[in-house]
Structures are given as C-alpha cells and as structure tokens.
Amino acid sequence: MRMPRPSIPLLLTLAAFAFAGCAKVDAEAKKSSASRVEAIDGSSIKRVVLNPGAEKRLDIQTAKVREATPQEIVGIPAGLSSRSVIPYEALIYDKTGATFTYTNPKDLDYVRAAITVDGIKDKVVVLSAGPPLGTPVVTVGAVLLYGVETGVGK
C-alpha cells in the first residue's frame, strides 16, 4: 500500500515551527551563557568561568598537586627543583607541544598553568615546575576547558 505524500505547504509550515523553536532556544542560550573567558590583569593568561550547570554537565573533576613518592621518581632524571606529581589525566599539550594543566583556584574558575614534565611513570606526571603543592588540577574535562578558552568549535 502506498502512503500519500505530504503537501509542500504542510512541510513548509512544519519546518517554520521547527526553526522558530530553535531560534527561541538559541536566544535563551545566549542569555545564560554556560561559560565565559576573562582576561587576568597583568597576564596573557585567561580565566575560564563556568556556570554551575555547565560544570555539572562537563563533570569537571580535580585532584591536588602532591609531593612525589620515592617509588614514583625512581629512574626519572633529576629535575630543576623539588618533585611534585599530578595525575596523568591532568596533563595537556597545546598545539606547539608545550605542557600545561588547568588549575581550579576557586569554585567555577579554571586557569591554565604551565608545567615542566620530568617524566611520566605509571599514571602520574613527575614535575620539576608547576603549580604549588595542594593546588587543585583538573583531571576530567580539561580538554573541554581548553576548547572554551581558545574558542575551538566557534
């Protein structure tokens, strides 16, 4: 049995309703932006600020920079300063190969911090330079924050 074809005016009407709904959603999204990027005074570094809903949707998770254990630095050449470690998931490379991590200095704020990697062992990154011990670093969602900061996808 053959189904009747819908009329062109009916299809155009349905399309108009669909696009009208999209315009409303886009307008609402612009009013309550999920994130913003702010300049940090006296620095070329920017701060990514998320709203609480965006942080939850991105499932941002953090861990603290901590001191390396003796087992974590066995076989890794001595660095320039005391050794600290971050989880491997917190390590990000930019397009030039520079290494960094995102810190979480206060709720909903994320700031990129340069790091110097001495080595990677198991699931930790041994640093000779980077954020101070105890600083929260992003372990889940860092790549998404980088996209927000740099405008990837816009």
N, C-alpha and C positions, 0 to 999 in steps of 0.2 A: 504494500500500500504506500502510496506517495504522500508525503506531508506537504501541505500548502506552504508556499514561500511567503515570508512576511513582507509587507509592503515597505517600500523605501521611506515614505513619510513616518511610518511606525519606527523603523530603525533609527532614523534621524532624531526622533523625539526621545527614544531611549538613550541614545548617545549624548544628547544635550543634558538629560538628567544626570547621567554618569559624570560628565565633565563638570557640571555645576557642583556636584558633591565634592569632587577633587579640589576645586577652587576654594571651597569652604575649609577643607582640611588644610590646604597649603597656607591659607591666611591665618588659621589658628596656630599652626606650627611656627610661623614667623613671630607671632605674638609671644609665645612661650618657648623661646629657643632652648634646646637641650644643652647647649654649651656656648661658651664664648672664650675668645682668646684675648688676653690682656698683655700689654707691654709691662715689663718690670722696670721701674725708674732706674736709670743709670746702667742699664744692661741691654744686651742684644737678645737676651733670653726672654721667652714669653711664658705666661702662666695660662694653663687651660683650666677653666672653671666649669664644672658640670652642675646641672640642677640635680636634686635628689633622685628624681625619676630616671634620668639618664644614667646616673651612677649605678642604680639598681639594675637597669636593663643591660648595661655593659658588664655587670657582675665584676666590677673592679675589686681586686684583692691585693693585699700588700703583705710584706714581710719586712723585718728590720735588718739593717746592715749590722753584722755582728763580727766579733773577732774570730779569726781562723783558728781551728784546732791544729795541733801538730800533725795529725794524720792528713789534713786537707792540704798542707803545703809541702809534704814530702815529694821530692822530685821536681818541684817548681823553682826555677831560679829566683834568687833573692831580688826583691823589688827595691824601690827607692825609699820606702817608708814602712811603717808598721802594716801588717797584713790584715785586711778585713775581707769578708766574703758576702756575696749576695746570691740568692738562688739563680740558677741558670735562666729561668723564665724571665728574670728582670733585665737581662742583657739585651740591648737593642743596638743595631748597626744602622747608621744613616747611609745615604747613597754614596758617600765618599769612603765608607769603611770605618769612620770614626765610631767609637763606642760610647754609649751613654745608658742611663737608666732614668726612669721617671720617679721623682720623689713626691711624697704626699705631706707637705709641710703643715697643712691644716685641712679640716673637712672640706671636701669637694674641690680643693685646689691641687693641681699637679704641675710640677716644674721639672723640665729636663735638666739632668746633671751629667756633666762629662765624667767618665771614669777611665782609669788606666788598668787594663787587664794584664796581670802577670801570667795567668794560666787558668785553665778550666779543668777541673777534676771531678769526676762523677757528676753530680748535679749542682755543683757550686762554682762560682766565678771568684777567683782569688784576685783581689785588687791591691795595687800599690798606691792608688789615688782615687778618691771619690768622696761620696757623702760621709759625714761623720758616723761613728758607731751609734746605733739606736735610731737612725733615720729610717722612716718607713719608705720602702721602694715598691713600685707596682709589679706584681708577678702575673696578674691576669688583667688584660685589657690595655697593656702598654702600647701595642701596635695601633690600636684604635685611637688612643690619645695622640700618637704621632700623626695619624691621619687628620685629626681635628686641628692640631697645631699647625700643620703645614698646608692644610687645605686640600689634601688628596681627596678626590671624588667630587670636588665642587666644580 
